C-alpha cells in the first residue's frame, strides 16, 4: 500500500511529456497503509491517493512516535487498578497483545538491520534493539528516564522538540465495527467513514483484533457489509 501510494505521488510530480501520458489518469487505492509521508504531502495527494483503514489495524498506527506513546502509556498505567476493574481474561489479552506488538516491531527491526547491512559493521547489531524493546515492557524505567524518553523532549531550555509524525497518505476511509444485538444474537455491523486529509491514528490500540484487522479477508467482508447497506442494493444490485 505504501509503495503504490508513493509511486502515484512520484508519477504526479512528472509532466505528461516526461511520462508519455497524463499523470492525472493515475490514482492509488491502498488498504492498511503504514504512515509514510508528512502532513503536507498527505494533504497534497488527497485527490488521487485513498487509504482504507480497518478498525484497530496496528499497521496504519505504527510509527516511532506512536510506539513512544504506547511505551509511555504502559509505563504510566496503574496496573493494580486495571486488574481490579477488569476481569482476568481481558487483562491477559492486553498483556498478550502487548507482547505481540513488541514481537512484530522486533521483526521489523531485524529486517531493517539486514537491509542496511548493519550486522557487518562495528555499530551495535539489532539484538540490543530487541533487548531494549523487551526491557521496555518487562522493566519499567524510573520516572526521570521515562520523562526523558517521551515524545516531547526539551532541548537546551528551548521550545520542546516533537518527534516527527508520519501520516497515512491521501484521503482516509475508516471501516468502523459495531456490535448490534438482534434476537439476542450479536452481529458485527460496519460503517465506512471518511476522514479529513491529514488526520491520522496517533494511538496504538491493543485490542484482540489489532493484527487480524490487517488481513485482506477482514477488509473484504467489512466492505461487502457496507455495500449491502447501500440504497441501490436491490434486485439489480450486485448483492441479492
C-alpha positions as CSV (number, residue, x, y, z in Angstrom):
1,X,0.0,0.0,0.0
2,X,2.8,2.4,0.9
3,X,4.7,1.6,-2.3
4,X,1.6,2.1,-4.5
5,X,0.8,5.4,-2.8
6,X,4.4,6.7,-3.1
7,X,4.6,5.6,-6.7
8,X,1.4,7.6,-7.5
9,X,2.9,10.6,-5.8
10,X,6.1,10.3,-7.8
11,X,4.2,10.0,-11.1
12,X,2.1,13.1,-10.3
13,X,5.3,15.1,-10.0
14,X,6.2,14.3,-13.6
15,X,5.0,16.1,-16.6
16,X,2.9,14.5,-19.4
17,X,5.9,15.0,-21.7
18,X,8.2,13.0,-19.4
19,X,5.7,10.2,-18.9
20,X,4.2,9.9,-22.3
21,X,0.7,10.2,-20.7
22,X,-1.1,12.5,-18.4
23,X,-0.3,11.9,-14.7
24,X,-3.9,12.8,-13.9
25,X,-5.1,9.3,-15.0
26,X,-3.1,7.7,-12.2
27,X,-4.6,7.1,-8.8
28,X,-3.9,4.7,-5.9
29,X,-6.2,2.9,-3.5
30,X,-4.5,1.1,-0.7
31,X,-5.6,-0.9,2.4
32,X,-3.9,-0.7,5.8
33,X,-1.1,1.5,4.6
34,X,1.5,2.4,7.3
35,X,2.3,6.1,8.0
36,X,4.9,7.0,5.4
37,X,4.5,10.7,4.4
38,X,4.5,14.1,6.0
39,X,1.3,16.0,6.7
40,X,1.9,18.4,3.9
41,X,2.4,15.5,1.4
42,X,-0.7,13.6,2.5
43,X,-2.8,16.7,2.1
44,X,-1.4,17.4,-1.4
45,X,-2.1,13.9,-2.7
46,X,-5.6,13.6,-1.2
47,X,-7.2,14.0,-4.6
48,X,-5.6,10.8,-6.1
49,X,-4.5,8.6,-3.2
50,X,-7.0,6.8,-1.0
51,X,-6.3,4.7,2.1
52,X,-8.7,2.3,3.8
53,X,-8.2,1.6,7.5
54,X,-9.9,-1.3,9.2
55,X,-11.0,-0.6,12.9
56,X,-8.0,-1.4,15.1
57,X,-5.4,-2.3,12.5
58,X,-2.0,-1.7,14.0
59,X,-0.1,-1.1,10.7
60,X,-1.7,2.4,9.9
61,X,-0.8,3.4,13.5
62,X,2.7,2.1,13.6
63,X,5.4,4.8,13.7
64,X,8.2,5.8,16.0
65,X,6.1,8.5,17.6
66,X,3.1,6.1,18.2
67,X,5.4,3.4,19.7
68,X,6.9,6.0,22.0
69,X,3.4,7.0,23.1
70,X,2.5,3.3,23.7
71,X,5.7,2.8,25.7
72,X,4.9,5.8,27.9
73,X,1.3,4.7,28.3
74,X,2.4,1.2,29.5
75,X,4.9,2.8,32.0
76,X,2.4,5.3,33.3
77,X,-0.5,2.8,33.7
78,X,-1.6,1.9,37.3
79,X,-1.8,-1.9,36.6
80,X,-3.2,-2.5,40.1
81,X,-6.3,-0.5,39.3
82,X,-6.5,-2.2,35.9
83,X,-6.6,-5.6,37.5
84,X,-9.2,-4.6,40.0
85,X,-11.5,-3.1,37.4
86,X,-11.0,-5.6,34.5
87,X,-11.6,-9.3,34.6
88,X,-8.5,-11.5,34.3
89,X,-9.2,-12.7,30.7
90,X,-9.2,-9.1,29.4
91,X,-6.1,-8.3,31.4
92,X,-4.3,-11.4,30.0
93,X,-5.5,-10.5,26.5
94,X,-3.9,-7.0,26.9
95,X,-0.6,-8.5,28.0
96,X,-0.6,-11.0,25.2
97,X,-1.4,-8.3,22.6
98,X,1.4,-6.1,24.0
99,X,3.9,-8.9,23.6
100,X,2.7,-9.5,20.0
101,X,3.2,-5.8,19.3
102,X,6.7,-5.8,20.7
103,X,7.5,-9.0,18.8
104,X,6.2,-7.5,15.5
105,X,8.4,-4.4,16.0
106,X,11.4,-6.7,16.7
107,X,10.8,-8.5,13.4
108,X,10.7,-5.2,11.5
109,X,13.9,-4.1,13.3
110,X,15.7,-7.2,12.3
111,X,14.7,-6.8,8.6
112,X,15.7,-3.2,8.6
113,X,19.1,-4.1,10.1
114,X,19.6,-6.8,7.5
115,X,18.6,-4.3,4.7
116,X,21.0,-1.7,5.9
117,X,23.8,-4.3,6.4
118,X,24.3,-3.3,10.0
119,X,25.5,-6.8,11.0
120,X,28.7,-6.3,9.2
121,X,29.5,-3.0,10.9
122,X,31.1,-2.4,14.3
123,X,28.0,-0.5,15.4
124,X,25.6,-2.4,17.7
125,X,23.6,-5.1,16.0
126,X,19.9,-5.4,16.1
127,X,20.0,-7.7,19.0
128,X,20.4,-4.9,21.5
129,X,17.4,-3.2,19.9
130,X,15.3,-6.3,20.5
131,X,16.5,-6.4,24.1
132,X,15.7,-2.8,24.7
133,X,12.2,-3.3,23.4
134,X,11.7,-6.2,25.8
135,X,13.2,-4.3,28.7
136,X,10.7,-1.5,27.9
137,X,7.8,-3.8,28.7
138,X,9.3,-6.0,31.4
139,X,11.4,-3.5,33.3
140,X,9.7,0.0,33.6
141,X,12.2,2.9,33.7
142,X,12.3,5.3,36.7
143,X,10.1,8.4,36.3
144,X,13.1,10.6,35.3
145,X,14.1,8.2,32.5
146,X,10.6,7.8,31.3
147,X,10.2,11.6,31.1
148,X,13.5,11.9,29.1
149,X,12.3,9.3,26.6
150,X,8.9,10.7,26.0
151,X,7.7,12.0,22.6
152,X,8.4,15.6,23.6
153,X,12.0,16.3,24.7
154,X,13.3,19.7,25.9
155,X,16.4,20.8,24.1
156,X,18.7,23.2,25.9
157,X,15.8,25.1,27.5
158,X,14.3,26.0,24.1
159,X,10.8,25.0,22.9
160,X,10.1,21.3,23.1
161,X,11.2,19.4,20.0
162,X,8.5,16.9,19.0
163,X,9.4,13.7,17.3
164,X,8.5,13.8,13.6
165,X,5.0,12.5,12.9
166,X,4.4,10.4,9.9
167,X,0.9,10.3,8.3
168,X,-1.2,7.9,6.2
169,X,-1.1,9.1,2.6
170,X,-4.1,10.7,0.9
171,X,-7.8,10.6,1.9
172,X,-8.6,8.1,4.6
173,X,-11.7,5.9,4.8
174,X,-12.2,4.2,8.2
175,X,-14.1,1.0,8.5
176,X,-15.7,1.1,11.9
177,X,-17.0,-2.0,13.6
178,X,-20.1,-2.1,15.8
179,X,-21.8,-4.9,17.6
180,X,-25.6,-4.9,17.1
181,X,-27.8,-7.2,19.1
182,X,-30.7,-8.8,17.1
183,X,-32.8,-11.6,18.7
184,X,-30.3,-11.9,21.5
185,X,-27.6,-12.6,18.9
186,X,-24.7,-10.1,18.5
187,X,-23.8,-9.3,14.9
188,X,-20.9,-7.2,13.5
189,X,-22.0,-4.2,11.5
190,X,-19.6,-2.0,9.6
191,X,-19.8,1.7,8.7
192,X,-17.5,3.4,6.2
193,X,-16.4,6.9,7.5
194,X,-14.5,9.5,5.5
195,X,-11.8,11.3,7.5
196,X,-10.2,14.6,6.5
197,X,-6.8,14.6,4.8
198,X,-4.1,14.9,7.4
199,X,-6.0,13.1,10.1
200,X,-4.2,10.1,11.4
201,X,-4.3,7.5,14.1
202,X,-1.9,8.5,16.9
203,X,-2.7,5.7,19.4
204,X,-2.0,2.0,19.0
205,X,-5.0,0.1,20.3
206,X,-4.1,-3.3,21.9
207,X,-7.4,-5.0,21.1
208,X,-7.9,-8.6,20.2
209,X,-8.3,-7.6,16.6
210,X,-5.3,-5.3,16.1
211,X,-3.5,-7.9,14.0
212,X,-6.5,-9.7,12.3
213,X,-7.9,-6.3,11.2
214,X,-4.9,-6.0,8.8
215,X,-5.9,-9.2,6.9
216,X,-7.3,-9.0,3.4
217,X,-10.4,-11.1,4.2
218,X,-11.3,-8.7,7.1
219,X,-11.3,-5.8,4.7
220,X,-13.3,-7.8,2.1
221,X,-16.1,-8.9,4.5
222,X,-16.3,-5.4,6.0
223,X,-16.6,-3.6,2.7
224,X,-19.1,-6.2,1.5
225,X,-21.2,-5.5,4.6
226,X,-21.0,-1.7,3.8
227,X,-22.1,-2.3,0.2
228,X,-25.1,-4.4,1.2
229,X,-26.4,-1.5,3.2
230,X,-26.3,1.0,0.3
231,X,-29.7,2.2,-1.1
232,X,-29.1,0.7,-4.6
233,X,-28.8,-2.8,-3.2
234,X,-31.9,-4.4,-4.6
235,X,-33.0,-6.7,-7.3
236,X,-30.5,-5.2,-9.7
237,X,-27.7,-4.9,-7.2
238,X,-24.6,-7.0,-7.1
239,X,-25.7,-8.5,-3.7
240,X,-29.1,-10.1,-3.5
